[in-house]
Amino acid sequence: SISTLRNLALAEDHKTKIIEAGFVPKIQGLLDATDLNLGITSELTACIAVLGLCDAGKIAFLPCLRKLLLLTRLESIETAANAAAAIGNIASGLQDHAPLISEWDLINGYLSRFLASSSPNLHHIALWSLLQFAESPKLKSIILNTASLVTLIRGLAESYDTLHQMGTMDSPEARDMTQVASNLMEKLNESCDDSNLISIETSPSKDDDNGCD
């Protein structure tokens, strides 16, 4: 089953073996299916998120980017979150950012929805994904020139930093969230001119359907 495959892929040395064993076309085929229930779709996107952490997985599932982006629109929070996590993992360390740049409208859409939500999990996925996207100078420039997104990033980073300083959020997860937000702000402000600067003071911390081609 997909859940079994995902669990196997959690082991680092299993990821490449699963891809080399020929499971990618089967996963892509399932992703393109129109009659899957949300439970299977959620497991499928979670599996892709895990496989997307390795280089072979990034290459294998990058053609599925648009399909994953469309899944971030689903009302099922779990499936949308898994799809977004898969996109972020695929983007992490990616050399060619052109596919992401060409789909910026859809990317901006789910990032904005996640950042504006009340879910810390969605906040973390969005902030961490933005940190990966910002590794690309072109994507970083696009982010900085998307005013509404910058406003959401700044507001959320300030909120988490304030809560952290007040001691309201002191769990490992909360500290990680604050650190990710701080790292993102620092990354976006590297080598920026004054017109794009969005820095805030943060304290150090104690995360249409084309289918697959």
Contacts in CASP RR format, 6 or more apart in sequence:
PFRMAT RR
TARGET T0000
AUTHOR 0000-0000-0000
METHOD contacts of the structure
MODEL  1
SISTLRNLALAEDHKTKIIEAGFVPKIQGLLDATDLNLGITSELTACIAV
LGLCDAGKIAFLPCLRKLLLLTRLESIETAANAAAAIGNIASGLQDHAPL
ISEWDLINGYLSRFLASSSPNLHHIALWSLLQFAESPKLKSIILNTASLV
TLIRGLAESYDTLHQMGTMDSPEARDMTQVASNLMEKLNESCDDSNLISI
ETSPSKDDDNGCD
1 43 0 8 1.000
2 27 0 8 1.000
2 30 0 8 1.000
2 40 0 8 1.000
2 43 0 8 1.000
2 44 0 8 1.000
2 47 0 8 1.000
3 43 0 8 1.000
3 47 0 8 1.000
5 18 0 8 1.000
5 23 0 8 1.000
5 27 0 8 1.000
5 47 0 8 1.000
6 43 0 8 1.000
6 46 0 8 1.000
6 47 0 8 1.000
6 50 0 8 1.000
8 14 0 8 1.000
8 18 0 8 1.000
9 15 0 8 1.000
9 18 0 8 1.000
9 47 0 8 1.000
9 50 0 8 1.000
9 51 0 8 1.000
10 50 0 8 1.000
12 54 0 8 1.000
15 50 0 8 1.000
15 51 0 8 1.000
15 52 0 8 1.000
15 53 0 8 1.000
15 54 0 8 1.000
15 56 0 8 1.000
15 57 0 8 1.000
16 54 0 8 1.000
16 56 0 8 1.000
18 51 0 8 1.000
19 51 0 8 1.000
19 54 0 8 1.000
19 56 0 8 1.000
19 57 0 8 1.000
19 60 0 8 1.000
20 56 0 8 1.000
24 57 0 8 1.000
24 60 0 8 1.000
24 61 0 8 1.000
27 44 0 8 1.000
27 47 0 8 1.000
27 48 0 8 1.000
27 51 0 8 1.000
27 61 0 8 1.000
28 61 0 8 1.000
28 63 0 8 1.000
28 64 0 8 1.000
28 212 0 8 1.000
29 212 0 8 1.000
30 36 0 8 1.000
30 40 0 8 1.000
30 44 0 8 1.000
31 44 0 8 1.000
31 48 0 8 1.000
31 64 0 8 1.000
31 67 0 8 1.000
31 68 0 8 1.000
31 211 0 8 1.000
31 212 0 8 1.000
32 67 0 8 1.000
32 211 0 8 1.000
32 212 0 8 1.000
36 44 0 8 1.000
38 74 0 8 1.000
38 76 0 8 1.000
38 78 0 8 1.000
38 79 0 8 1.000
39 79 0 8 1.000
41 71 0 8 1.000
41 74 0 8 1.000
41 76 0 8 1.000
41 79 0 8 1.000
42 76 0 8 1.000
42 78 0 8 1.000
42 79 0 8 1.000
42 82 0 8 1.000
45 68 0 8 1.000
45 71 0 8 1.000
45 79 0 8 1.000
45 82 0 8 1.000
45 83 0 8 1.000
45 85 0 8 1.000
45 86 0 8 1.000
46 82 0 8 1.000
46 85 0 8 1.000
46 86 0 8 1.000
48 61 0 8 1.000
48 64 0 8 1.000
48 68 0 8 1.000
48 82 0 8 1.000
48 86 0 8 1.000
49 82 0 8 1.000
49 85 0 8 1.000
49 86 0 8 1.000
49 89 0 8 1.000
50 89 0 8 1.000
51 57 0 8 1.000
51 60 0 8 1.000
51 61 0 8 1.000
52 58 0 8 1.000
52 60 0 8 1.000
52 61 0 8 1.000
52 86 0 8 1.000
52 89 0 8 1.000
52 90 0 8 1.000
53 89 0 8 1.000
53 92 0 8 1.000
57 90 0 8 1.000
58 89 0 8 1.000
58 90 0 8 1.000
58 92 0 8 1.000
58 93 0 8 1.000
58 94 0 8 1.000
61 68 0 8 1.000
61 86 0 8 1.000
61 90 0 8 1.000
61 212 0 8 1.000
62 90 0 8 1.000
62 94 0 8 1.000
62 99 0 8 1.000
63 212 0 8 1.000
63 213 0 8 1.000
64 211 0 8 1.000
64 212 0 8 1.000
65 87 0 8 1.000
65 90 0 8 1.000
65 99 0 8 1.000
65 100 0 8 1.000
65 103 0 8 1.000
66 103 0 8 1.000
66 106 0 8 1.000
66 209 0 8 1.000
66 210 0 8 1.000
66 211 0 8 1.000
67 209 0 8 1.000
67 210 0 8 1.000
67 211 0 8 1.000
67 212 0 8 1.000
68 83 0 8 1.000
68 84 0 8 1.000
68 86 0 8 1.000
68 87 0 8 1.000
69 83 0 8 1.000
69 87 0 8 1.000
69 103 0 8 1.000
69 106 0 8 1.000
69 107 0 8 1.000
69 110 0 8 1.000
70 106 0 8 1.000
70 208 0 8 1.000
70 209 0 8 1.000
71 79 0 8 1.000
71 80 0 8 1.000
71 83 0 8 1.000
72 80 0 8 1.000
72 83 0 8 1.000
72 84 0 8 1.000
72 87 0 8 1.000
72 106 0 8 1.000
72 109 0 8 1.000
72 110 0 8 1.000
72 113 0 8 1.000
73 80 0 8 1.000
73 110 0 8 1.000
74 80 0 8 1.000
74 83 0 8 1.000
77 119 0 8 1.000
77 122 0 8 1.000
80 110 0 8 1.000
81 121 0 8 1.000
81 122 0 8 1.000
81 125 0 8 1.000
84 110 0 8 1.000
84 114 0 8 1.000
84 122 0 8 1.000
84 125 0 8 1.000
84 126 0 8 1.000
84 129 0 8 1.000
85 125 0 8 1.000
85 129 0 8 1.000
87 107 0 8 1.000
87 129 0 8 1.000
88 125 0 8 1.000
88 128 0 8 1.000
88 129 0 8 1.000
88 132 0 8 1.000
88 133 0 8 1.000
91 97 0 8 1.000
91 100 0 8 1.000
91 129 0 8 1.000
91 132 0 8 1.000
91 133 0 8 1.000
92 132 0 8 1.000
93 132 0 8 1.000
93 135 0 8 1.000
94 100 0 8 1.000
94 132 0 8 1.000
97 133 0 8 1.000
97 136 0 8 1.000
97 138 0 8 1.000
97 139 0 8 1.000
100 107 0 8 1.000
100 133 0 8 1.000
100 136 0 8 1.000
100 139 0 8 1.000
101 136 0 8 1.000
101 138 0 8 1.000
101 139 0 8 1.000
101 142 0 8 1.000
104 139 0 8 1.000
104 142 0 8 1.000
107 133 0 8 1.000
108 146 0 8 1.000
108 149 0 8 1.000
110 126 0 8 1.000
111 126 0 8 1.000
111 129 0 8 1.000
111 130 0 8 1.000
111 149 0 8 1.000
112 148 0 8 1.000
112 149 0 8 1.000
112 152 0 8 1.000
113 122 0 8 1.000
114 122 0 8 1.000
114 123 0 8 1.000
114 125 0 8 1.000
114 126 0 8 1.000
115 122 0 8 1.000
115 123 0 8 1.000
115 126 0 8 1.000
115 127 0 8 1.000
115 149 0 8 1.000
115 152 0 8 1.000
115 153 0 8 1.000
115 156 0 8 1.000
116 152 0 8 1.000
117 123 0 8 1.000
120 173 0 8 1.000
120 174 0 8 1.000
120 177 0 8 1.000
121 207 0 8 1.000
123 156 0 8 1.000
123 160 0 8 1.000
123 177 0 8 1.000
124 173 0 8 1.000
124 176 0 8 1.000
124 177 0 8 1.000
124 180 0 8 1.000
124 207 0 8 1.000
125 207 0 8 1.000
127 153 0 8 1.000
127 156 0 8 1.000
127 157 0 8 1.000
127 177 0 8 1.000
127 180 0 8 1.000
127 181 0 8 1.000
127 184 0 8 1.000
127 207 0 8 1.000
128 180 0 8 1.000
128 207 0 8 1.000
130 143 0 8 1.000
130 153 0 8 1.000
130 184 0 8 1.000
131 180 0 8 1.000
131 183 0 8 1.000
131 184 0 8 1.000
131 187 0 8 1.000
133 139 0 8 1.000
133 140 0 8 1.000
133 143 0 8 1.000
134 140 0 8 1.000
134 143 0 8 1.000
134 184 0 8 1.000
134 187 0 8 1.000
134 188 0 8 1.000
135 187 0 8 1.000
140 187 0 8 1.000
140 188 0 8 1.000
143 149 0 8 1.000
143 150 0 8 1.000
143 188 0 8 1.000
144 150 0 8 1.000
144 188 0 8 1.000
144 192 0 8 1.000
144 196 0 8 1.000
144 198 0 8 1.000
145 196 0 8 1.000
150 198 0 8 1.000
153 184 0 8 1.000
153 185 0 8 1.000
153 188 0 8 1.000
153 198 0 8 1.000
154 185 0 8 1.000
154 198 0 8 1.000
154 200 0 8 1.000
156 181 0 8 1.000
157 181 0 8 1.000
157 182 0 8 1.000
157 184 0 8 1.000
157 185 0 8 1.000
157 200 0 8 1.000
157 202 0 8 1.000
158 200 0 8 1.000
160 169 0 8 1.000
160 174 0 8 1.000
160 177 0 8 1.000
160 178 0 8 1.000
160 181 0 8 1.000
161 178 0 8 1.000
161 181 0 8 1.000
161 182 0 8 1.000
161 200 0 8 1.000
161 201 0 8 1.000
161 202 0 8 1.000
161 203 0 8 1.000
163 169 0 8 1.000
163 174 0 8 1.000
163 178 0 8 1.000
164 170 0 8 1.000
164 174 0 8 1.000
164 175 0 8 1.000
164 178 0 8 1.000
164 203 0 8 1.000
164 205 0 8 1.000
165 203 0 8 1.000
169 175 0 8 1.000
169 177 0 8 1.000
169 178 0 8 1.000
170 206 0 8 1.000
173 207 0 8 1.000
175 205 0 8 1.000
175 206 0 8 1.000
176 205 0 8 1.000
176 207 0 8 1.000
177 207 0 8 1.000
178 202 0 8 1.000
178 205 0 8 1.000
179 205 0 8 1.000
180 207 0 8 1.000
181 202 0 8 1.000
182 202 0 8 1.000
182 204 0 8 1.000
182 205 0 8 1.000
185 198 0 8 1.000
185 199 0 8 1.000
185 200 0 8 1.000
185 202 0 8 1.000
186 199 0 8 1.000
188 198 0 8 1.000
189 197 0 8 1.000
189 198 0 8 1.000
189 199 0 8 1.000
192 198 0 8 1.000
END
